[in-house]
Amino acid sequence: MTPSAPSAPRAGRREWTAFAVLLLPLLLVSMDVSVLYFAIPAIGRELAPTSTEQLWIFDVYAFALAGLLMTMGALGDRIGRRRLLLLGALAFGAASVAAAYAQSAGMLIAARALLGIGGATLMPSTVALVRTMFRDDAQRTKAIGIWSAAMAGGIALGSVMGGVLLEHFWWGSVFLVNVPAMLLLLVLGPLLLPESRDPAPGRFDLPSVLLSMAAVLPVVYGLKEFAASGYGPVPALCVAGGAAVGVVFVRRQRGRRDALVSPELFRRRGYRAGVALNCLAMCAMMGSAYFTTQYLQSVLGLGSMEAALWSVAPSLAVGVAAPAATAAATRFGRRPVVTAGFLVAAAGFALLLPADTDSLPVVLAAAAVIGMGVVAVAALVADLAMSEAPVDKAGSAASVMETGQEFGGALGMALLGSLGTAVYRREVEGAAGTAGLPAEALDAARETLGGAAAVARELPGAAGETLLAAAREAFVHGMQAAAAGGMAVLLTGAVLALWWLRGERPRPADDGRPAPADPKAAAV
């Protein structure tokens, strides 16, 4: 956590142009998280998936991504990060075509899994290449700030682009939009991106690969099930089993010279702090998104496209948060800015506490403030983690950070989602019980707000309106409970940032001095 030497090589026009190329895969991978939101009804009509198949169409992408991040990061260190990035781009483009023209739900699930594998190669490769190209502290901080803003923007852009494409084309168009960008990356990548790898990586440890997947996948699955259905013995066993395998994985890494994840990384206080704080920030962010998205559509009753367009509004504010935070950190240091970011995001959750069933401006303002705080934190702690990582371990370091981010998101969905759902179910059960609903209808009403709306449409006269109003009130009360939980998470993050980042000092700003001439670069 000390400033880099003044002689650190500075990036020039070539590196910044290459960085712009790196934003292509980042945008596409983040867009693929949300691009399916509006396509599911059309997919349901065309492919007729079962309810289980529909869940896998959504979730298999995230499972493949989370389960393979550490493996792909270590592989990139061994075979070259640019090579892995280009292989991933090829796989991502091919999987996009396969998904677009899938003839059955099973084919679409398989294509989504391949998209997740491609995404797992792209994400750590982009961060590792940023670490390789930008050795100067101020330039690297600026680049990672832009990287963080692009990732947040891609998630928001994905839902909107999906809605726009579905207005004019068939559902497969939401996947084909990936292909031109991946082709551009395949053409420009070899020309602009430098190749880098670990000069002495050791052999590839296949048992560690299997252990990492056996640790990550059950935990992510269990946390998602907690968010969707509440506590259950099977998800609990998955989380416990994954955690136990994780202990075995960590012990294996400590005892090997050719470890999949270098133990050296976790001996660096700044790297540990960066990964942990990033995980906390993502926990709050995903918990917020879980409720605000449903609020727009199910409580306010907005159409899918209208809800997507409204959801862009907070993203405009979020887009400037990362660059502003990196500029402030250059002047004041990471510690006060990261702490302030956590406090700003906590204030965003506080805005949700007085929200009711007709509070669109309040909810959008809260989403903007939460997003600004979280993205500011994420940009700075990601930069902190990567600055502490040795360049030859950049792929492995990036993959662990990304895996922690996936864990944080799943944990936020599980903790805050379960908290809000518990409040919703308790209140709806009381309201629906007084209406004398049959057991099947009562179960549907207490399961989700969408289920309550479906039941309400079947009830005569004022009974349906009463049930729907009660369900909306219950959802808002659940959102408020989750907001209180989110505040607690973020305030904990602020305290930990003050403790873990002590001693970190401001760095000289990027004064725009040109990079020294590089004869090798000029000759390419």
MIMAR-628835 format. One record per residue: residue in three letters; z, y, x of N, C-alpha, C in turn. Coordinates in steps of 0.05 Angstrom, whole numbers, plus 5000, padded with zeros to 4 digits. Atoms other than C-alpha are relative to their C-alpha. Example, Ala and Ser with C-alpha at 12.3 -4.5 7.8 and 13.67 -1.06 7.14 Angstrom:
ALA500049765018515649105246500050245018SER499949764984514349795273501450224985
This chain:
MET500049765017500050005000500050255017THR500249774982498750465059497150095001PRO502749904999492650915068498349855020SER501850124981486650615102499550195023ALA500549844976484750845171497850204994PRO502049805004480651485174497249905007SER502650094991475051095208498749804981ALA501250195018473850645148497250094992PRO502749925006466350635136499750104971ARG500349885026464151055077497349914988ALA502450085014459050845025498150244996GLY502149805004452551225018498449954975ARG501650025024446951284968499249714993ARG500850275005444850564977502249844986GLU497850145012451750294960500550094971TRP499549905028452450744898497749904982THR502250115016445550514874500549714994ALA499450285004447549794884502349974980PHE497750005019454049944846498950034971ALA501249965026449850194787498849744990VAL501150265008446249524787502249804992LEU497850185006452949164787501250054972LEU498949955027454849504722498549854978LEU501650145020449249124686501549744991PRO498650255009452748434687502750064987LEU497449935012459448764673499850084971LEU500449915028456949104610499449764982LEU500950225017453648474585502349804995VAL497850195003459648014597502150124981SER498149885018464348514562498950034972MET501249995027459448614505500049734986ASP500150275013459147864493502649924988VAL497550055013466447874475499950084970SER499949895028464948274411497449994985VAL502649985013457548204397499749824976LEU500350195022458547614350501450084974TYR498349935023463247984302498450014974PHE501549965025457748164253497949794996ALA502150215003453047574266501049754986ILE499050255011457647034239499149954972PRO501150075027455547114165497249895001ALA502750094998448247044184499849725013ILE499950274987449746454230501049794980GLY499050195020453646134174497949924980ARG502250065019447646184127497949835013GLU502250154987442745914178500849735011LEU499250254987446745374215502149854985ALA497950135017452145214163502149865017PRO497950134984457745094214502449944983THR497450055012464244784191502050225009SER498049804992470545214196500849955029THR499350064972472344854261497850085019GLU502349924983465344954290499850305002GLN500149704999465645694272502150115019LEU498049924981472145764310499149955029TRP500950064973469045424371497750185008ILE502249814993462945874368501250265011PHE498749774990467746454378501549945027ASP498050034980472846144425499049865026VAL500850164977468945684472499150195023TYR500749814979466246294510502450095016ALA497549914987473246554525501349775016PHE498850234987475745854543498549945027ALA501650064975470045724593500450235020LEU499649774982470846424622502749995014ALA497350004988478346374632500549765018GLY499550254985478345654657498649995027LEU501650034976473145764711500150255018LEU500049754984474746464738501049945029MET498950054973479046214797498149835016THR501950174986474045674814497650165010MET502449854992468146144814500650225021GLY499349804980471846674854500149875028ALA499950154974473346154909497349915008LEU502750094994466245894905498450235012GLY501549774989463446594916500950075028ASP499149964973467746674978498749815020ARG501150204983464546045005497050015002ILE502950004999457246084986498750285001GLY501049725001456546844982500250124973ARG499549885027458447324926497450094987ARG502649925012451347594917498549754990ARG501450245009448546894913501249894974LEU498750105025453646684861499450184977LEU500649815021452347324822497249954989LEU502750045009444947184819499649734986LEU500050255015445946454800501250034973GLY498749955026450646684746498250154981ALA501949855017445547184721497849834989LEU502050185009440346644717501149824978ALA498850175021445046184678500650164975PHE499349845023447246754633497550074983GLY502549945014440046944616498949754986ALA501050255012438046214603501749924976ALA498350065023444146104559499650194977SER500549815022442646734520497549924984VAL502450105015435646464503500749764984ALA499250245015438645794484501750064976ALA498349935023443846124439498350134979ALA501749865019438546564406498449814983TYR501850185015434245974386501449734994ALA498550245007439845464372499349914972GLN500850115026437945004315502349874985SER497750125013444944744300502550145011ALA497549894990452144954307500849885027GLY499350134974453144444363498450125023MET501649884979447344744403501050285006LEU499049734995450245444394502649995015ILE497550034985457145214417499449945029ALA500650074972454044894479498950255015ALA501249764987450045534494502250215005ARG497849814996456345964485501849915023ALA498550104977459945504534498650075026LEU501649934976454345614585500250305005LEU499649714997454946364572502750065013GLY497449964988462346314589500049925030ILE500250084971460745934654498650225016GLY501449784987455746474672501750245003GLY498249774999460747014655502249965022ALA497950054979465946684701498950045028THR501149944974461146754759499550305004LEU500749724998459347474743502450185005MET497849814999466147794734501350025027PRO498849974974469647624800498050095021SER502049924980463047714838499750305001THR500349715001462348434814502350145014VAL497749874988469448624834500049955030ALA500050074971468948264901497950175015LEU502049844987462448624917500750305002VAL499049734998465549294900502050035023ARG498150004977471249124949498550005026THR501650024975465948955001498550255007MET501749764995461549564992501650255005PHE498449754999467050094986502549955016ARG497750044983471750055045501850255001ASP498549755001473950785040501750004974ASP498150015022480150834995499150174976ALA500749825022477951434954497549924986GLN502550095013470951174942500449744984ARG499550255014473450484923501550054974THR498549935024478450784874498250124979LYS501949895019472951194842498249794988ALA501850215010468350594837501449824980ILE498650185018473650154805500850154974GLY499549855024475350714756497549994982ILE502550025016468050724733499649724990TRP500250285009468049964731501849954976SER498150045022474149964685499050144975ALA501149865023471050484639497649864988ALA502450145010464550094635500849744985MET499150255013468349454617501150064972ALA498949925026472149804561497850094981GLY502349915017465750134536498349774991GLY501750235008462049474536501149854976ILE498850145023466949154488499550164974ALA500549845024466249744439497050004994LEU502949995004458649764449499049744988GLY501050265009457949024435500049974970SER499950035029460249054363498050194986VAL501949815012456049674348497149905004MET502750104995449849384381499449764983GLY500450235018450848734343499450094972GLY500649915027451049114277497350134998VAL502649875001444949534293497749795001LEU502150214998440748924315499849844974LEU500150175024442748534253498950154976GLU501249845021440349114210497049965000HIS502950014998433249004235498849735009PHE501050254989432748314267501749764991TRP498450245008435247594259502449985020TRP497550024985442047374287499649945029GLY500450074972439147104352499550245017SER500549764984437347814373502450105015VAL497649914986444647944392500349865027PHE500050144974443647444449497750085018LEU502449944984436647624470500250275014VAL499749744987438848334487501049975029ASN499050054973442048024550497749955020VAL502150104982435447774578498750215018PRO501249804982432048414602501850105022ALA498149904980438348654637500449805022MET499650214979439247984673497549985017LEU502450014983431947984695500050245019LEU499949774982432948684723502049955023LEU498050074979439148444760498849815020LEU501150204982435347854789497950125018VAL502049874983429848324815501350195019LEU498849794983434248894842502349905017GLY497750094985440248484865499349935029PRO500650074972436948174927499250245017LEU500949774985434148854946502350195007LEU498049794997440449274939502849905007LEU497350104996446648834940500349875027PRO499650134975449548625006501249724995GLU498850265002451347895017502650005016SER497450024986458547745037501349744992ARG498550255004462847125044502349995019ASP497850064982469046865076498949865025PRO501250134976467146695149501249735006ALA498750264994472146115152501549914975PRO498750065025473445885081501349724998GLY499050285003475045145094498449864978ARG501550155020472544595049500850074972PHE499549945028472144654974501849794989ASP497950195009478344334943499649934970LEU500650075028475943974880502549944984PRO497650055016482843714858501350264991SER498849745009485244444857498450124977VAL501649905022479344624813500949874973LEU499250145024481344094763502850084991LEU497349915007488644304766500050284988SER500149735010486945034755499050014971MET501050015027482944874693502049874981ALA498050145017488344394667502450184996ALA497849815004493444964676499250224981VAL500849765015489445534646499249944971LEU501150055026485845224587502149944979PRO498150065021491744924550501850244992VAL498349775006495845564557498450204983VAL501649815016490146014531499649894972TYR500450125027488845524474502650024983GLY497449995015496245494455500650284991LEU499449735007497046244456498150104977LYS501849935021490846334413500849884973GLU499150135024493545834363502550134989PHE497749865009500146194360499250254985ALA500949765013496446834343498749944973ALA501550065025492146494289501849874979SER498650165020497146024256503050015003GLY497250004996504046184282501049775017TYR498950214984508745714317499349724989GLY500550285007506944974317500549835024PRO499350174977508744374359497749955019VAL502350064982501644244385499550245018PRO500449774981500544964412502350025020ALA497849994982507544944441499849805022LEU500450214979506144294477497850085019CYS502249914982499544584503501050205020VAL499049794982503045194532501949885021ALA498150124981508644774562498649825020GLY501550184982503744254590498450165020GLY501549834981499244794620501850135021ALA498249884981505245134651500949805021ALA499150204981507544484682497849935020VAL502250044981500644354712499750245018GLY500149764984500745074736502049995024VAL498050034978507044924777498949815021VAL501250184981503544334809497750145015PHE502249854987497444774823501150195022VAL498849814981501745304857501149865025ARG498950164977505344784900497749905018ARG502250104984498644504922498850235016GLN501149774986496045194941501750085024ARG498249924978502145334983499849825024GLY500050194978501144715025497349955012ARG502750064989493744765041498850245015ARG501449794985489845155093497550094985ASP502449935014483645135049500550034970ALA499249975027487145334985497950144983LEU501849875018483045524924500850304997VAL498949735001487546144918501850035024SER498549974975490146384985502850094994PRO497249915003497846424986500450275013GLU499749744986496847025032499950234980LEU500249785019494947444971502750074988PHE497549955015501647354937502350075019ARG498049894982505447535000499850305002ARG500449714999502748244991501150124974ARG498649895023507248644945498250164982GLY501849845017501749114922498149824983TYR501850175016497248534901501649874977ARG498450125021502848194862500550214978ALA499549795020504548854828497550064983GLY502449935014497349004811499249794979VAL500750215019496048324778501950004977ALA498050025022502648324738499750244982LEU500249765017501849044713497450004984ASN502550035015494648914694500349814976CYS499450205021496948304654501550134977LEU498549865021502048734616498350204985ALA501749815014497049274601498049874981MET501850155017492048774573501449874976CYS498450115022497548454531500250214978ALA499749795020498649114495497350074988MET502649925009491249284490498949814979MET501150205018489148634457501649984974GLY498449995024495048654410499350234981SER500949775016492849344387497449954987ALA502650045011485649144378500049804977TYR499850205020487648544336500650124972PHE499349885026490648994282498250234992THR501649775009486449624284497349914989THR502550095011479949234274500249904971GLN499650095027482748884213500750234981TYR499249775017485649534187497650144989LEU502449865009478849864184498549854979GLN501750155018475449304147501649904975SER498550145022480948964105501850194985VAL498249815013485749534090498550234987LEU501549775010480950124083497549904985GLY502350105014475349674057497450105010LEU502549904989470049954103498049765005GLY502050194993463549574112499949945030SER500050084971462249214178498850215018MET501449804983457349734205501650255001GLU498549755001461550324182502649975017ALA497650054984467850014214499350005030ALA500850004972464049894279499550285010LEU500649734991461650614282502550165002TRP497449864997468650884269501449915025SER498650104977471250434324498950115026VAL501149874976466650784374501550265007ALA498749744995470451434365502249995021PRO498050014979476551224405498949945028SER501250084975471950944459499050255016LEU500949764986469351644474502250125017ALA497749904985476251864495500849805023VAL499350214980477551204532498250025024GLY501950004978471251294573500650205022VAL499349804979474051904610502749945012ALA497350054990480951604621500149895028ALA499950124973479451174682499250205022PRO500649804979475751714722502150215003ALA497949804998481152224705502549895014ALA497650124988486651744725499649965030THR500550044971483351584792500150275015ALA499849734988482652334806502950095003ALA497249934999489952444789501549845021ALA498750174980492151854832499450095028THR500749914973488452134892501850235008ARG498349774994492652764886503049945000PHE497250045003499352504863501049725008GLY499250274994499351764881499849824975ARG500250185023498751144837502549994984ARG497550055014506051084820500450184976PRO499549835023506851694775497849984979VAL502250025019499951614744500049744984VAL499850265015500750874727502450014981THR497749985018507651014698499350184976ALA500949825022504751594657498149854982GLY501950155017499151134633501449814981PHE498450175018504150634606501450164978LEU498649835020508051194572498150124979VAL502049905019501751484541499249794980ALA500750225018499750814513502349934981ALA497850055018506750714486500150224978ALA500149795020506151394451497849944979GLY502150085019499651134420501149804979PHE498850195019503550554389501950144982ALA498149855017508751054365498550144977LEU501649875022503251404325499549814977LEU500550195021502250764286502449954982LEU497550065016509450734261500050134973PRO500049885027508551234203497449944984ALA502550045014501550974184500449864973ASP499950145026500250754112497349884995THR502550145006494450434075497650194998ASP502249815001490251074078500450205024SER499449834976491151334150497949965021LEU502250044981484351284182500250185024PRO499849834976485251904227502349925018VAL497650074984492151674249499449755016VAL500650254987489750974266498050045022LEU502049954979483651224304501250155023ALA498649854979487951724342501849825017ALA498250184986492951184359498449815018ALA501750184984487350714383499050155025ALA501049844978484651274427502150045021VAL497849954981491351434459500849745014ILE499350254988493050704470497949925021GLY502250084982486250574501499950175025MET500049834977486651184546502249925020GLY497850084982493450974573499549745014VAL500450274988491650244583497850005020VAL502250004981484950374616500750155025ALA499149864976488150884663501749815017VAL498350194985493350354683498249785012ALA501650234991488149794688498350085024ALA501749914978483550204733501650025026LEU498449954976489150394782501249755011VAL498750244990492649724786497949805010ALA502150164989486049364795499250095028ASP500649884974484449834852502249935020LEU497850074982491349704881499849715009ALA500250284993490548954878497849955020MET502350054982483648964910500350135027SER499649874974485749454964501849845017GLU498150174984491248974985498749745009ALA501250264994486548374986498250025025PRO501950014977483048195052497149984989VAL502850015009475548295046498949724999ASP501150275000474147575064501149834977LYS498950145023478447355004499550164974ALA500449825023475647864955499349854975GLY500850155024472547354908502449864988SER497650135010478946954902502050204988ALA498249805010483047584894499150114973ALA501049905025478547844839500349804977SER499850215021478647184802502849974989VAL497250025009486247154800500650244982MET499549775016486447864774498749984972GLU501350045026481347704720501349794983THR498650215015485047064701502650124988GLY497649875010491447474694499450184976GLN500949835022487647954649499549834975GLU500450185023485447374605502649904988PHE497450095010492547114601501450234985GLY498749775014495047814583498950044973GLY501249975026490047874527500849794980ALA499150225017491747194499502950024992LEU497249965006499147344505500550224980GLY499849785020498348004468499349914972MET500750115026494747654412502249824989ALA498050195009500147124409502650154992LEU497449875005506347574414499850204978LEU500149785020504248194375498749904975GLY501250115023499647814329501949834983SER498150175014505047304311502250174987LEU497949835012510147864300499050144975GLY501249875023505548244253499549804977THR500750215021503347604217502549914986ALA497550095012510547394206501050204979VAL499249805019512148054172498249994975TYR502050015022505748014130500649774982ARG499750235016507047314107502650014983ARG497549985015514247444087499750184976GLU500349805022512448054045498149904979VAL502050095020506247754013501149764984GLU498950235014509947113995501850094977GLY498349905022515047523956498350134978ALA501749875020509647933921498449804984ALA501750205013505147343906501749814983GLY498450185015510946923882500650104972THR499549895026512447403826497649994981ALA502450025016505247333802499649724989GLY500350275010506246593789497549865008LEU502450134991500446373832500449705005PRO499850284992498945633841500349985031ALA499350034972500845343909497650055018GLU502349964983493745343936499250295003ALA500649724999492446063918502250155016LEU497949874985499246263946499749965030ASP500450064972497745924012497750185011ALA502249844991491046294017500850295002ALA499249725000494246964000501850075024ARG498149944978499746904053498849945027GLU501250074974495046644107498850255013THR501349764989490847284118499650204978LEU500649795019489447944084497349944986GLY502650085013482247694072500549794979GLY499450205020485147094036501350114976ALA498849875022489447533993498050154983ALA502049865015483447953975498349814983ALA501650205015479547323954501549914976VAL498350095022485347093911500250224978ALA499849785019486047783880497650044982ARG502449985016478847783858499949804977GLU500050205020480147163817502150054978LEU497849945019486247453781499050194978PRO500949825021485347803714501450275001GLY499049735004486248553704501750115023ALA498349864980491948913739501349815019ALA498650184982494848283770498649995027GLY501450014975489348253822500450265016GLU499749754986489948993839502950025011THR497249994991497548923845500349825025LEU499850184977496948323892498650125025LEU501549884977491648673936501550235012ALA498549774989495749303941502549915015ALA497650104986501948903960499249885027ALA500950134975497948514013499350225020ARG500749794981495249154043502550145011GLU497549894991502249454046501349815020ALA498850194982504748814078498650005027PHE501550004975499248834130500850255017VAL499349764986500949554148502949975012HIS497350044989508349374155499949805024GLY500250184977506348794200498850155024MET501249844978502049274242502250185012GLN497949834990508049734248502049845017ALA498250184984512449154272498749945027ALA501450054975507148974323499950245018ALA500049754984506749704345502750045014ALA497449984987514249694359500249805023GLY500150194978513249064400498350095023GLY501749894979507449384437501350225016MET498549794986511749984453502049885020ALA498150134982517049524483498649895025VAL501550114978511849174526499250235020LEU501049794983509049834552502350155014LEU497749874987515850154565501149825022THR499350184978517549534605498150035024GLY502049954980511049644643500650255016ALA499449754987513050364658502349975020VAL497750054982519750144687499249845024LEU500950174977516549604729498250155019ALA501749844982511350084755501650185018LEU498349834984516750564778501349845023TRP498650164980520249994814498049885021TRP501850144982514349604843498350185017LEU501849834985510150194865501550215017ARG498649804984515650564902499049995029GLY501049984973513550804970497050055002GLU502949954999506150874951499550305000ARG500549724996503351544973497150084992PRO502849915006497251974953498249965024ARG501950044979490951874993498150245001PRO501949784999485852385017497849964979ALA502150015020480652544964497349945013ASP502850044991473452344969498750275000ASP501049734998470552994995497050014998GLY502949995003463352784985498550005026ARG501450014974461852735060498049775000PRO502050224999455452335071500949775018ALA499450234983456151645099498550025026PRO501550004975454251555172497649834998ALA502550155000447351305186500449715007ASP499850294996446750555182497249895006PRO502750094993440750295221499149754985LYS500750255013441149615188499250054971ALA500749935027441149915118497350134998ALA502549865001435350365135497649815004ALA502150184994431349775159499349814977VAL500550195022431949375094497850104983
